[in-house]
Amino acid sequence: MSNQIQKTIPFEGQRPGTSGLRKKVKVFQQAHYLENFVQSVFDAIGDFSGSTLVVGGDGRFYNREATQIILKMAAANGFAKVLVGQGGILSTPAASCIIRKYKAYGGLILSASHNPAGPDEDFGIKYNISNGGPAPEAVTEAIFSGTETISEYKILDASDISLDDIGTQQLGDMSVEVINPVTDYAELMQSLFDFDAIRTLLSSDFRMAFDAMHAVTGPYAKVVFEDMLGVPADNNINCEAKEDFGGGHPDPNLTYAKELVDIMYGDNAPDFGAASDGDGDRNMILGKHFFVTPSDSLAIMAANATLVPGYADGIAGVARSMPTSAAVDHVAKKLGIDCYETPTGWKFFGNLMDAGKVTLCGEESFGTGSDHVREKDGLWAVLFWLNILAVRKQSVAQIVTEHWAEFGRSYYTRHDYEAVDTGPANAMMDDLRSRYDKLAGANFAGRSIKVCDDFAYTDPVDQSVSTGQGMRILFEDGARIIFRLSGTGTEGATIRIYIESYESDTAKQGMDAQDALRDLIGIATDISHLTQYTGRYKPTVIT
């Protein structure tokens, strides 16, 4: 073992939050850059001597090289054992599953989620704690502080291990067990869902299509859908996992999952369609010529949870991120369970789940999950929908429209303006904040503004306070407009605008969401002065 002295590589002011550190591959390939971050993690997380670490990633470019570096550093820093996915592969929910199942100290997950991959694209890394969920803010702040002062790191001077051979190998005093990345996760799914009922559905004239977008869920889909549930291989598309995700953008939405969308809106559309993202924690659900918004998907799962064996006894409560529509709130009210509105970030859901306060949770950004792990889970959501369809024996569209009739429809959309220059984006947000007092009480297109504020949250479990979590404009009639800057990209800023209006009248629930929200979309653009600040006239992505 040798300690290598190195220069501190600036982290460009980015605090590695719950989504971890994300940069271009070439940044991570700088001498000592990855090592700086990994050592800062190890220095921040406490006494792990003799413990187990889980390591794996989404298979994007640089995944294998980074895995080898982490293994040698883990050995030099005193871990007794590492569980690593074969080929360096673990989906994010599978990593959470394995951390929890084997009571590991924590895990390092290599992923930039839904961001593009390749030599000139993105790479990322994050630390998950022993509950399987993202590190809390106190840990991420300690990691960040460490990156500013680090002067050396520990790494074992050793040859690379074989990542492709399942079994145990030795790296210094540490054992490295290369595991099948799918097995434990697939067993967990089988314990939650009625595979017999789903298999019966899939063996009928019911057809499905699943798009792995050439990302990490390809191997999982082959085992779970093909081997365990009998889905024909040609129903799984883009399931060959590639280092560059096939040159695509593995974000499962109507814009980037175009191949699946074209299939589901085609002349011979299957009954059910779904897609997952780069690291396997997001999902998009489609019926025949029918898109299910993530907000509606969460609400429908909550309303139908008792149809699924793993949730047959009912759910303790639900939670959603603040920008997510209030569709699930209406379900919670009728079920008589608590509904929590949290900031964006899975760690907030993790606290609630650890405390037994919620069972299901979700975000509007195509992320849904439950207390089976501490991450959102794409394939889990697909199986949940298949289980509902198998029991109810209705189409996706019928289930959604009946849900609206019972609970009301939350018309909802998100407009993303990607890769906006950071300066104008921040100036737009600052200007909007400066006008809160003038906007409160103002009337736009017949709608009166009730409240303008920055969302703040006090965690009911640990009493921690999170402020500045999104700018809200709340109208007297219950409509909402939310503005946020996203930190999930590596270039510029993404301005996200969330727009929502509730409709209880079934005669008015069949409109296209963009048409139903047209006046609010115009209000959002006018209030924010978005075009003046950014020069943009239309969003990059609409969901």
N, C-alpha and C positions, 0 to 999 in steps of 0.2 A: 504494500500500500504506500502511496506517495501523496504528499500534499503539494499541489501545484499553485504557485503564486500567479495571479493574473491581474489584468487591468479591469477596473470597473467600467462596464459598458453602460452608458446612460439608458434608462428605461423611458426616455422621452416623456416623462411626466405621467405615464399611464399607471394608475393604481390597478393591480391585478385583483379585481373583485371576484364575485361568485362565478362569473363566466371565465375567469382566469386571465392569463396574459395572451393576447393575440397580436401578432405582427406578421409581416411578410416573411416567407421562408428564408430569404437572404439575410434578414436581420438575425434570425435564430442561428444561421450558419456562421455568423461572426465568431471569431475565436472567443471562447469562454462565456458567450452570452447565455446559452441554455444552462450551462453549469452554474453561473451566477444565480439564476433564478432557483434552480433545484436546491442548491446549498442554502439559499435564503429560506426556502420552505423547510428544509430539515432543521435549520437553526431556530425556526419559529414555532415548531409544533410540539415541543416538549420532549420528554424522555421516552424514546421508542426502542431503546436497546432490548434485544431479544424478541422484538415484535415482528409482525408480518405486514408487508406492504403489497398492495395490488397495483399493477401497472398494465396499461393497455390503451389503445387509441382507435381512431376511426380509419386508419390505414392510408391516410393522405400522404403525399410526398413528404419525406423526411421522418416519417413515423418510425421506421426501423432503426435509423441511425440514432434518433433521440432515445429510443428504448434502450439501446445498448449503453449509451452514456448514463442514463438513469440507473440501470442495473449496477454498473460499476461504482457509481456514487453511493447507492444504497448499501452496497457491501462495505465500502470504506467508512461509512458513517455509523455502522453498527446494527443494521437490521439483521435479524436472524434468517428471514425467509422472504422471498418475493414470489407472488403468484402473478404470472404474466400470460396474457392470451397468446395462443399459437399465432405466429407471424406478427406478434405485437398488436393483435387485434382484440378489442373489446368495445362493444357499443357502450355509450354512457350509462343507460339503465342496467346493462349487464354488469358493468363495473360496480355499480351501486349494489346490485344483488349479491355479487361475490364478496364485497367488503362486509356486508351484513351476515351472509351465511357463514363465512369462515372467521368472523370476529377479528378482522384485520384492524390494525391501528389506523389505517387510512389508505388512500390511493392517489396515484398521479394519473390523470386522464389526459391523453394527448389528442386534442381536437380543437378546431376552430368552428365547430358546430356546422351551420348551414353555409358557411363562407366557401367560395371556390378554392380548389386545390391545384397544386402543380408547382414547378420550380420558381415561377414568378408570382405565385399566389400566396395564400395564407396558411399559417400554422398557429397552434395554440397549445397551452398547457394549463391545467388547473389542479388544485388539491382538494380532495374530498375527505371528510373526517370519518370517524368510526361508525357513525349512523348511516353512512353511505351517501350523505348529502354534501353540498358545497360547503366550504369552510366559512364560518361566521366572520363578520366584519373585523372583530378583534384579531383574528388570525391573519386575514388578508392584509390588514394594516401593518402587522408585525413583519409579514413577508416583504411588503413594499419598503418598509424602513430598512430591512436587511439589505435589500438590493442597492440602497444608497451608500452603505458603509462597508460592504463586504470587501475583504482584501485577499482571501484565499478560499479554496474549496478542497474537499477531499474526494479523491477518485482512485480506484484500484487500477494499478498497472497490470492489465490482464487482456487476454484475447477475447474477442466477441464469443458469446455463447450461441448455440444453435436455437433460433426462435421457432423453427419449423418442426422439431421433434418433440412430441408430447412425452413428458417425463421429467425427472428431477436431475439437475446438474449442479455442480459446485462452482461457486465464484468466490474465491478466498474462503472465509469462514461462513459465508452465507449460502444457503441453498436456494436455487431458482427452480421453481416448478412451472413448466410450460403446460398450460391447461387448454382443453377444448373451450373456445370462447362462447359456445352456444349451449352446451349441455346443462349447466346449472340454471341458466335463464329459462330454457325450454321447460325444465322440470317445474320451475316456479309458475310458469304460465299454465301448465297442465293442472296445477293444484288450484288455480283460480277459476278456470273456465270449463264449461261442459263440452269437452272435445268431441264426445259422442254425438251430441246434438248438432254441433257445428259440422262434423263430418257428414252427418245425414243431410244437412242443408246443402253442402257442397257437392254431394253425390246426386242431387236432384237436377232439375233443369236450371238451377240457380248458377249464375256465372259471376266470377269476380276477376278483378285485375289489380295487381299490386306492383307499384313502381318503386324500386329501391334506389333509383337515380344513380346507379353505379357507385353506391356508397356502402357504409358498413352493414346495413341491414340485409344486404343480399344473401350472405351465408345464413343468417338467422331465418330469412323467409324460406329458403330452400329446405331447411330442417323442419320448421314449424308448419308452414303451409303445405309443402310438397310431401315430405316424409311422414309427418304426423297426422295431417288432415286430408291428404289425398288431392290437393289442388294440382291440376295439370301443370307441367313445367312451363308451358307457353302462356299461362295466365300470370306468371311472374315476369316482369319486364325489367331490363337494366339491372339484373341481379348479379352481374359480374362486377365485384368490387374492384375499383381502379384507383391508382395513386392520384390521378387528376380528376376523379369522378366523371370520366368520359368527356372532360372539357366542359361540363355543364355546371350549373349553379344549383347545388343540392338543397334547395329551399322548397318544401312542399306547399306551394301555393299556386294560384291559378295562372300566374305569369311564368314561373320557372318550371313547373311540372306540366309543360304544354303537351307533351306526348300523351300522358295519361288523360288530361283534360280533353284532348281531341278524340281519344277512344271513348270516353264516357259521354261525350256529346255527339258521337257519330251515329250513323244509321243503324248499326248493329251493336249498340252499346251493351256492355255487361250490366248486371243488376247492381253491382257494388264495386266501387273503386277506392283505392287508398294509396297513399305515398308516405314515405318517411324521408328524413333528411340525412345530412352527412354523418352525424354520430348516432343516429337512431333514436333521438329523444322527442322528435316532433312528428306530427301526423296530419294528413289532410284526408277528409272523408267525403266521398261523392256517391250519389245515387245515379240512376240512369237520367241523364240530362238534368242533374240536380246537385248543387253544391251545398254542403252543410258548413255553416260558419263554425269556427272553433268555439265561440261562445255558446251557440246552440248545441253543439256536440256535448260540451260539459253538462249543460242543463238536462239534456236528454239522457245522458248516462246516469245522472243523479236520480232522475224520475223513474228510471227503469232498473236501478241497481239490484233490487231484490230478485230480478230474473236471472242473475248471474250467481253461480254457486259461492264464489268467494265473498259475496256481499249479500247473501240471502237473508241474513239476520238484520239487515238495515245498515245505514251509515250514520256515523256519529255526528258529522257535520260536513260542510263544504267550504271551500275558500276559492277566491278568484283574485287575480291581480286587479288593481284599480282601473287600468284602461280597458279591461275585459267588460263586455256588456253585462247588464244586470239580469240576464235571462235566468241564471241559476238562482238568483235571489228569490224569484217568484216560486221556484220549485221548493227551495228551503222553507219558505214561509208556509206553504201548503203542507209540507211534511212535518213541520214543527221542529226543525233542527236549526242549529246556528249556521250563519253564513258570515264569513270573514272577508273583508276587503283589505288586501295587503299591497305593499309596493311590489313592483316587478322584481322577481328574483326568487328562485326556488328555496333559498334558505329560510324564507319567511314561512313557507308551507311546511318545511321540515320541522320547525319549532312547534307548529300547531299539531302536526302528526305525531311527533314524539310525545306530546302532552295528551294525546288521545282526543283532541278536540275536533279533528276533521278526518275524514276518510278519503274523499275525492277532492281534487283541486285542479285548477287549470288557468292558462293564460291565453289571451287572444292570439298570440303569436304561434298558434298551432301546437301548443304544448299542453298535454293533459296527463294526469297521473293519479296515483293513490298511495296508500300507506304500505303497499307491498315493497316499494323501494323508496328512495329519497331523491329521485330525479323524475322529470317527466319521461314518458315512455311511449314511443311511437307504436311499436307492434302490440303492446298491451291494449292501446286504444282501439286498434283495428280488431283485435280479438273480442274486445268488449262489444263492439258494434255487431260483429258476426254472431255473438251469443244472443244479443237482443233480437236480431233478425231471425235467428233460428227458432226462438221461442214465440215471437209475435207473428211470424209468417206474413209479414207485410213488406211492402217496398220501403226503401229509405224515404222517399217523398211522402208516403202515407204516414209514416211514423212522425216525421217532422211536422207535417201540417196538422195532424191530430194533437201534437204537443202544443202548437201555437193556439189551437182552438181552446185548449184547456188552460194554458198558462199565459196566453198573450204572446205577441211577437215583439222581440226587441230588434227593430231594424238597426243594422250595424255595419260600419265599414271602417277600414283603416287605409289611409293614403300615406305612402312612403315617398319621401323625396331623398334619394340616396346620393352619397358622395357630394354633398353640398359643402362649400368652403366653410371651415369651422368659424371663421370670424363673422361672416354675415349670419350664420345660423345662430350663434350666441347673441349677436346684436338684435336679431328678431325676437328672441326669447326675452332678453332684457327689456326691450321696448314694450313688449306685451305686459310684463310684470309692472312696469312703471305706470300703466294705464288701468290697473285693477279698479281703483276707486271710481274712475270715470265710467268704466264698463258696467259695474254693478248697478242694476236698476234700469239700464238702457234697453231699448226695444229695437229688435232687428227682425224685419219681415214678419211682424206680428207676434214675435216671441220675446218675452221679457226675461232678461238675465237676473237670476236670483243671487248667485254667488260667483265670485272669481277668487281663486286661491291656489296656493301650491299645496299639494296633498302631503300630509304628515301622518305618521303611523306610530302608535305606541304598541309594541308587541305585548299581547296579553300573557305571554309565558315568562319572558325575561325582563319585561318592562323597558327594553331598549327603545329609543326614539329614533325614527328615520324621517328626515325632512327633505323638502325639495324633490319630491318623487314624481312630479308631473303637474302641469298647470291645467287647472280645471275651470271650465265655464259651465255652470249649471243653470238651466232655465227653469222657470216657474212650472212648466208643464212636464218636467222630468227629463227633458232632452239634455244631452251632454255633449260637449266638445272638449277633448283632451289634447294637449300639446306636450310632446316629449322629444328630447334628443337621445338617440340610441347610441350605445357604446359598443355594439357588437361587430362593427366593421373595423377595417384597418386603414381606411382612407377617408379623410374628411369627416363629415357628420351626416347622420341620417335623421331628418326631421320626420317624426311620425305624428299624424293627426288622426284621432279616433273620434268617430261621430256616431251618435246613438239617439234613437227615438222609439218610444214604446207605443204599441198599438194593440188594444184589446178587442177591437171590432173585427170579427172574422171576415166581414165583407171587404175589409181594407188590408188584409194580411197577405194578399197574393201579388203585391207589386214587386218589381225589381228594386233591390235595396238602394241602388244609386239614384233611381227615380224618386223613391220615397224620401230620400235624404237630400235631395237636390238643393233645397233652400238652406239647410244647415251646412252643406258643403260650401255654398257661396258665402255664408256668414263666416265660416272658419277662415276662408281665404281673405275676406275683407278685414276681419278683426286683426289678423296676424300680420297684415301687410307683407305676406309671404313673397309675392311676385316682386315687390319693390326691393326687398332685401336680397333675394336669391336669384332673380331673373328667371325663375321657373314658372311655367304656365300650366303644367300638368305633372302629376306624380309619376315616379318611376314604376311603382307597383301599387295596385289597388286590390285589396282583399275584403 
